[in-house]
Amino acid sequence: MSKRIFVDGSINDELCIISADGQEINYFDYSDDLNINKKNNIYLGTVSRVEPSLQAAFIDFGSEKKAFLPFDEIHPSYFKIPHNEKIITNENENNEIDDDKNNKKNFLSFYRKYKIQDVIKKDQVLLIQIVKEERGTKGAAITTFISLPGRYSVLLPNNSSNGGVSKKISNINDRKRLKKLHDNFNLPDGMSLIIRTNAISADNEDILADFKYLKKLWTNIREKTLKSKAPVMITELDTPIIKIARDFNQKIIDEIIFTDLKTMKLYKKLEKDFSVKSNRKIIHYKDKLPLLQNFGIKNPIDTLTEENIYLKSGGYLVINPTEALTSIDINSGRATSEKNIEITALHTNLEASDEIFKQIQLRNIAGLIVIDFIDMNIHSNNLKIERKIKELFYRDRARVQITKISQFGLMEISRQRIGQSIYETFYNKCNCCDGSGF
């Protein structure tokens, strides 16, 4: 089946992106002028308040809510250390200090020497990156340790720790090849690079082009920072178009179809930054029939907001988002084709696992997720479900932690928040009932 990416910009100020394998949707992203993703964006901000009791600072970066910056997320180069303070007593300690300033792993000993109120001052200007977006009454969580993701690598321009080849690359030959390539990059002191898992199938020249793009991006960020006055946004790193060019394996995509010529030209420009080869799979859609309808694909917006998801076997899922967590309940429904209850429960749970992973990806559900599986009496069946879930979420780009199924049939998943969920994108709290729903 053909693997296509559809980029529909036919409605003003709205952009809908869908990846489909045949008619099966496996990725969905939506943006408009009212829903701006701030995660991973880089801003020039000012310290509005230093809070000694929290050992943190609150940063004004142009948003209504001030961002939260913990002390250990502040690069030591920003420390206002008094000139008369002797922090170096001998040559050995001198080499300790040098390592600390470049390696975040060794920063703990360096931070123990100071309190935030002694080295960070009000109105101080910092270059920051959004780690978690603001939600509800909470402001954004931020860091000064910048991370620039590319197609095949991630550049850490002011952090020399964690460099090398991704731990997920387990093949010895692949690790040797990529490690040798990494060592030839000759990174300057204080900078590191992580080669991503999708570099396995990439040519060395493409990985090198990706590295050069990231170095150029960092140079542009620094130049713009020097010319800017805080608070201001310096650059966006996770726009929907950037994510297509950066995060999708282009080799397995047959076509990328655009309805909007302006968006297509923007994408082509990005492609030149990310790759040395021109992408000939890019198509401008000109038919009058709506894009998705022409390819027999149902618009996913309606189904992605539904509470009940029905399975082919007759079972169904019930997805309930709350403020604290998202609960997913599995019901056997009309699934009664197996010989006994245990086998029916196992097969329904296995089928539901695939659908749960798909829905979590499409809806971008994050935070704590609690899955209530149909009870099974045989322990080995629980192990099969646990193994299935782990295999599915291994493909997840977000960081995920998974517990075993408890005696009550519950599994907990903690998933890293990447951008807004479908509920945050399409729903606002009702002014009449204040979100109670009654």
C-alpha positions as CSV (number, residue, x, y, z in Angstrom):
1,M,0.0,0.0,0.0
2,S,1.1,3.5,-0.8
3,K,2.5,5.6,2.1
4,R,1.5,9.2,1.7
5,I,1.6,12.4,3.7
6,F,-1.3,14.8,3.0
7,V,-0.8,18.5,3.9
8,D,-4.1,20.3,3.6
9,G,-3.9,24.1,3.8
10,S,-7.1,24.8,1.8
11,I,-8.7,26.6,4.8
12,N,-7.2,30.0,5.7
13,D,-4.9,30.0,8.8
14,E,-5.5,26.2,9.3
15,L,-3.1,23.4,8.5
16,C,-4.1,19.7,8.7
17,I,-1.4,17.0,8.2
18,I,-2.2,13.4,7.9
19,S,0.1,10.4,7.2
20,A,-1.6,7.3,5.8
21,D,-0.6,3.8,4.9
22,G,-3.1,3.1,2.1
23,Q,-6.3,4.4,3.8
24,E,-5.1,3.7,7.4
25,I,-4.2,6.9,9.2
26,N,-1.1,6.6,11.4
27,Y,-0.3,10.3,12.1
28,F,-2.4,13.4,12.6
29,D,-1.4,17.0,13.3
30,Y,-3.4,20.2,13.2
31,S,-2.6,23.8,13.7
32,D,-4.1,27.2,13.4
33,D,-3.4,30.8,14.5
34,L,-5.2,30.2,17.8
35,N,-3.2,27.0,18.7
36,I,0.5,27.8,18.7
37,N,2.8,25.1,19.9
38,K,5.5,26.5,22.1
39,K,7.3,23.4,23.2
40,N,11.0,23.3,22.1
41,N,10.8,26.9,20.9
42,I,13.7,29.1,21.9
43,Y,13.1,32.5,23.5
44,L,15.1,35.4,24.9
45,G,13.7,36.0,28.4
46,T,14.3,38.1,31.5
47,V,14.4,37.0,35.1
48,S,11.2,38.5,36.7
49,R,11.7,36.9,40.1
50,V,14.2,34.8,42.0
51,E,12.5,32.5,44.5
52,P,15.1,31.2,47.1
53,S,12.5,28.9,48.8
54,L,12.1,27.0,45.5
55,Q,15.7,27.5,44.3
56,A,14.2,28.5,41.0
57,A,13.6,31.6,38.9
58,F,10.5,32.8,37.1
59,I,11.2,34.0,33.6
60,D,9.2,36.5,31.4
61,F,9.5,35.3,27.8
62,G,6.5,37.2,26.4
63,S,3.7,34.9,27.6
64,E,1.0,35.9,30.1
65,K,2.2,33.3,32.6
66,K,5.8,33.4,33.7
67,A,7.9,30.3,33.0
68,F,9.5,28.2,35.8
69,L,13.3,27.7,35.6
70,P,14.9,25.4,38.3
71,F,18.4,26.3,39.5
72,D,19.9,23.1,38.0
73,E,18.6,24.0,34.6
74,I,20.6,27.2,34.5
75,H,23.9,27.0,32.6
76,P,26.8,28.1,34.9
77,S,27.9,30.7,32.3
78,Y,24.9,32.8,33.4
79,F,26.1,32.8,37.1
80,K,27.0,36.2,38.4
81,I,29.9,35.1,40.6
82,P,31.5,37.9,42.7
83,H,35.0,38.7,41.5
84,N,36.4,38.6,45.1
85,E,35.2,35.0,45.6
86,K,37.9,32.4,45.3
87,I,36.3,29.4,43.7
88,I,39.6,27.9,42.5
89,T,42.1,26.8,45.2
90,N,44.5,24.6,43.2
91,E,45.1,23.1,39.7
92,N,43.1,20.0,40.4
93,E,40.0,22.0,41.3
94,N,40.6,24.2,38.2
95,N,40.1,21.1,36.1
96,E,37.0,20.2,38.1
97,I,35.4,23.7,37.4
98,D,36.2,23.4,33.6
99,D,34.4,20.1,33.4
100,D,31.5,21.4,35.4
101,K,30.9,24.3,33.1
102,N,30.6,22.0,30.0
103,N,29.2,18.8,31.4
104,K,25.7,18.8,32.8
105,K,26.2,15.4,34.5
106,N,28.9,17.0,36.7
107,F,27.0,20.1,37.5
108,L,25.7,18.9,40.9
109,S,29.0,19.5,42.7
110,F,29.2,22.9,41.1
111,Y,25.7,23.9,42.1
112,R,26.3,22.9,45.7
113,K,28.7,25.8,46.0
114,Y,26.0,28.4,45.4
115,K,22.4,29.4,46.0
116,I,20.3,30.8,43.2
117,Q,19.8,34.1,44.9
118,D,23.6,34.7,45.0
119,V,24.3,34.1,41.3
120,I,21.1,34.9,39.4
121,K,19.7,38.5,39.5
122,K,16.4,40.1,38.6
123,D,16.1,41.5,35.1
124,Q,19.0,39.2,33.9
125,V,18.6,38.1,30.3
126,L,18.7,34.4,29.5
127,L,18.3,32.3,26.3
128,I,15.8,29.6,27.2
129,Q,14.0,26.7,25.6
130,I,10.5,25.4,26.5
131,V,10.5,21.9,28.0
132,K,6.9,21.7,29.0
133,E,4.1,24.0,27.7
134,E,2.0,26.0,30.1
135,R,-1.2,24.1,31.2
136,G,-4.0,25.4,33.3
137,T,-2.7,27.7,36.0
138,K,0.9,26.4,35.6
139,G,3.4,28.3,33.5
140,A,5.8,26.7,31.1
141,A,8.8,24.7,32.4
142,I,12.1,25.8,30.7
143,T,15.8,25.1,30.5
144,T,18.9,27.1,29.4
145,F,20.5,23.9,28.1
146,I,19.5,24.1,24.4
147,S,18.7,21.0,22.3
148,L,18.4,21.3,18.5
149,P,16.9,18.2,16.9
150,G,17.7,17.3,13.3
151,R,16.7,14.5,11.0
152,Y,19.5,12.2,12.0
153,S,21.1,13.9,15.0
154,V,20.5,16.2,18.0
155,L,22.9,19.0,18.7
156,L,23.5,20.1,22.3
157,P,25.4,23.4,21.6
158,N,26.0,24.3,25.3
159,N,26.3,20.9,26.9
160,S,29.1,18.4,26.3
161,S,27.4,15.5,28.2
162,N,25.3,12.7,26.6
163,G,27.1,12.9,23.2
164,G,27.6,9.9,20.9
165,V,25.3,7.3,19.4
166,S,21.8,6.7,20.6
167,K,21.6,3.8,23.1
168,K,18.7,2.4,21.1
169,I,21.1,1.5,18.3
170,S,22.1,-2.0,19.4
171,N,23.7,-3.5,16.3
172,I,27.5,-3.5,16.8
173,N,28.4,-2.7,13.1
174,D,25.9,0.2,13.0
175,R,27.3,1.6,16.3
176,K,30.9,1.4,15.0
177,R,30.1,3.1,11.7
178,L,28.1,5.9,13.4
179,K,30.6,6.3,16.2
180,K,33.5,6.7,13.7
181,L,31.4,9.3,11.8
182,H,30.6,11.1,15.1
183,D,34.2,11.3,16.1
184,N,35.1,12.9,12.8
185,F,32.8,15.9,13.4
186,N,35.4,17.6,15.6
187,L,32.9,19.3,17.9
188,P,34.2,22.3,19.8
189,D,34.5,22.2,23.6
190,G,31.2,22.5,25.4
191,M,29.2,21.2,22.5
192,S,27.9,17.6,21.9
193,L,25.9,15.7,19.3
194,I,23.7,12.6,19.6
195,I,23.2,10.5,16.5
196,R,19.5,9.4,16.3
197,T,18.2,5.9,15.6
198,N,16.9,6.7,12.1
199,A,20.5,7.4,11.0
200,I,21.0,3.7,10.7
201,S,19.5,3.7,7.2
202,A,21.0,7.1,6.2
203,D,24.1,7.7,4.1
204,N,27.1,9.4,5.7
205,E,26.7,12.4,3.5
206,D,23.1,12.9,4.6
207,I,24.1,12.7,8.3
208,L,26.9,15.2,7.7
209,A,24.5,17.5,5.9
210,D,22.1,17.3,8.9
211,F,25.0,18.2,11.3
212,K,26.0,21.2,9.1
213,Y,22.3,22.3,9.1
214,L,22.2,22.2,13.0
215,K,25.5,24.1,13.3
216,K,24.2,26.8,10.9
217,L,20.9,26.9,12.9
218,W,22.8,27.5,16.1
219,T,24.9,30.2,14.5
220,N,21.7,31.9,13.3
221,I,20.2,31.6,16.8
222,R,23.2,33.3,18.4
223,E,23.3,36.1,15.8
224,K,19.6,36.8,16.3
225,T,20.0,36.7,20.0
226,L,22.7,39.4,20.0
227,K,20.4,41.6,17.9
228,S,17.2,41.0,19.9
229,K,15.7,42.6,23.0
230,A,14.0,40.4,25.6
231,P,11.3,39.1,25.9
232,V,11.1,37.8,22.3
233,M,10.9,34.5,20.4
234,I,14.1,33.6,18.7
235,T,13.1,30.5,16.7
236,E,10.4,27.8,16.3
237,L,11.7,24.2,16.2
238,D,8.5,22.1,16.1
239,T,6.2,23.6,13.5
240,P,4.0,21.0,11.7
241,I,6.0,21.5,8.5
242,I,9.4,21.2,10.2
243,K,8.2,17.9,11.9
244,I,7.4,16.4,8.5
245,A,10.8,17.2,7.0
246,R,12.7,16.2,10.2
247,D,10.9,13.3,11.9
248,F,9.5,11.2,9.0
249,N,11.6,8.6,7.3
250,Q,11.6,10.0,3.8
251,K,12.8,6.8,2.2
252,I,9.6,4.9,3.0
253,I,7.2,7.8,1.9
254,D,5.9,7.5,-1.6
255,E,4.3,10.9,-1.9
256,I,3.9,14.2,0.0
257,I,0.8,16.0,-1.3
258,F,0.2,19.7,-0.7
259,T,-3.0,21.6,-1.4
260,D,-1.3,25.0,-0.7
261,L,1.5,26.2,-3.0
262,K,3.0,28.5,-0.4
263,T,3.3,25.7,2.2
264,M,4.8,23.4,-0.4
265,K,7.5,26.0,-1.3
266,L,8.3,26.4,2.4
267,Y,8.7,22.6,2.7
268,K,11.0,22.4,-0.3
269,K,13.2,25.0,1.3
270,L,13.4,23.0,4.5
271,E,14.2,19.8,2.5
272,K,17.3,21.5,1.1
273,D,18.5,22.2,4.6
274,F,17.9,18.7,5.9
275,S,19.2,16.7,2.9
276,V,21.8,16.9,0.1
277,K,19.4,15.2,-2.3
278,S,16.3,16.8,-3.9
279,N,12.9,15.2,-2.9
280,R,11.0,14.3,-6.1
281,K,8.0,12.9,-4.2
282,I,6.5,16.3,-3.5
283,I,3.2,16.9,-5.4
284,H,0.9,19.9,-5.7
285,Y,-2.7,18.8,-5.5
286,K,-4.9,20.7,-8.0
287,D,-8.2,18.8,-8.2
288,K,-11.5,20.4,-7.1
289,L,-12.5,17.3,-5.1
290,P,-11.5,17.7,-1.4
291,L,-8.0,16.2,-0.9
292,L,-8.8,13.4,1.6
293,Q,-12.0,12.5,-0.1
294,N,-10.2,12.0,-3.4
295,F,-8.0,9.3,-1.8
296,G,-10.9,7.6,0.1
297,I,-9.7,8.7,3.5
298,K,-12.2,9.9,6.2
299,N,-11.3,13.1,8.0
300,P,-10.1,11.9,11.4
301,I,-11.2,14.9,13.4
302,D,-14.7,13.6,14.1
303,T,-13.6,10.1,15.2
304,L,-10.6,11.3,17.2
305,T,-12.8,13.2,19.6
306,E,-15.2,10.3,20.2
307,E,-15.3,8.6,23.6
308,N,-16.0,5.0,22.3
309,I,-13.8,3.3,19.8
310,Y,-15.1,0.0,18.4
311,L,-12.9,-3.0,17.5
312,K,-13.4,-5.5,14.7
313,S,-14.0,-8.3,17.1
314,G,-17.0,-6.6,18.6
315,G,-15.2,-5.2,21.7
316,Y,-14.7,-1.5,22.3
317,L,-12.6,1.1,24.2
318,V,-13.8,3.9,26.3
319,I,-11.4,6.8,26.5
320,N,-11.9,9.4,29.2
321,P,-9.5,12.3,29.6
322,T,-9.4,14.0,33.0
323,E,-7.2,16.7,34.5
324,A,-5.1,14.2,36.4
325,L,-4.9,11.3,33.9
326,T,-6.5,9.6,30.9
327,S,-8.4,6.4,31.6
328,I,-8.9,3.8,28.9
329,D,-11.4,1.0,29.6
330,I,-11.5,-2.2,27.5
331,N,-14.8,-4.0,27.1
332,S,-15.5,-7.3,25.4
333,G,-18.9,-6.1,24.1
334,R,-20.1,-8.6,21.5
335,A,-16.7,-10.4,21.2
336,T,-17.8,-13.9,22.0
337,S,-16.4,-15.9,19.1
338,E,-13.7,-17.7,21.1
339,K,-14.0,-21.1,23.0
340,N,-14.0,-19.6,26.5
341,I,-13.9,-16.4,28.5
342,E,-10.1,-16.5,29.1
343,I,-9.3,-16.8,25.3
344,T,-11.9,-14.1,24.5
345,A,-10.3,-11.8,27.1
346,L,-6.8,-12.4,25.8
347,H,-7.6,-11.8,22.1
348,T,-9.7,-8.7,22.9
349,N,-6.9,-7.3,25.0
350,L,-4.4,-7.9,22.3
351,E,-6.5,-6.3,19.6
352,A,-7.2,-3.4,22.0
353,S,-3.5,-2.9,22.6
354,D,-2.9,-2.1,18.9
355,E,-5.8,0.4,18.9
356,I,-4.7,2.0,22.2
357,F,-1.3,2.7,20.8
358,K,-2.8,4.1,17.6
359,Q,-5.2,6.4,19.5
360,I,-2.6,7.6,21.9
361,Q,-0.4,8.6,19.0
362,L,-3.2,10.2,16.9
363,R,-4.7,12.0,19.9
364,N,-1.3,12.9,21.3
365,I,-2.3,11.7,24.8
366,A,0.4,12.3,27.4
367,G,0.9,12.3,31.2
368,L,-0.5,9.4,33.2
369,I,-2.5,6.9,31.2
370,V,-4.4,4.1,33.1
371,I,-5.6,1.1,31.0
372,D,-8.2,-1.2,32.5
373,F,-7.7,-4.5,30.7
374,I,-10.3,-7.3,30.7
375,D,-9.5,-9.6,33.7
376,M,-7.5,-12.7,32.8
377,N,-6.8,-15.5,35.3
378,I,-3.8,-17.1,33.6
379,H,-0.6,-15.2,34.5
380,S,1.2,-15.9,31.2
381,N,-1.6,-14.1,29.4
382,N,-0.9,-11.0,31.3
383,L,2.8,-11.3,30.3
384,K,1.7,-11.5,26.6
385,I,-0.2,-8.2,27.0
386,E,2.7,-6.5,28.8
387,R,5.2,-7.7,26.1
388,K,2.8,-6.5,23.3
389,I,2.4,-3.0,24.9
390,K,6.2,-2.7,25.3
391,E,6.8,-3.7,21.7
392,L,4.3,-1.1,20.4
393,F,5.6,1.8,22.5
394,Y,9.2,1.1,21.6
395,R,8.3,2.9,18.3
396,D,7.0,5.9,20.2
397,R,9.1,9.1,19.8
398,A,8.0,10.2,23.3
399,R,9.7,8.9,26.4
400,V,7.5,6.3,28.0
401,Q,7.4,4.3,31.3
402,I,5.2,1.2,31.6
403,T,4.1,-0.7,34.7
404,K,3.1,-4.4,34.9
405,I,-0.6,-5.3,35.0
406,S,-1.7,-5.1,38.6
407,Q,-3.9,-7.6,40.5
408,F,-6.9,-5.3,39.5
409,G,-6.1,-5.6,35.8
410,L,-4.7,-2.1,35.5
411,M,-1.6,-0.9,33.6
412,E,-0.1,2.6,34.1
413,I,1.8,4.4,31.3
414,S,3.6,7.6,31.9
415,R,4.1,9.4,28.5
416,Q,6.2,12.5,27.8
417,R,4.1,15.4,26.7
418,I,4.9,16.5,23.1
419,G,2.8,19.4,22.1
420,Q,-0.9,19.7,22.6
421,S,-3.3,16.8,22.8
422,I,-6.4,16.7,20.5
423,Y,-8.5,17.7,23.5
424,E,-6.5,20.9,24.1
425,T,-6.5,21.7,20.4
426,F,-10.3,21.4,19.7
427,Y,-11.9,22.0,23.1
428,N,-12.4,25.0,25.4
429,K,-13.9,24.8,28.9
430,C,-17.6,25.6,28.8
431,N,-18.3,29.1,30.2
432,C,-21.8,28.0,31.4
433,C,-20.9,24.9,33.5
434,D,-17.2,25.7,33.9
435,G,-16.3,22.3,32.4
436,S,-18.3,20.2,34.8
437,G,-20.4,18.8,31.9
438,F,-23.7,18.7,33.9
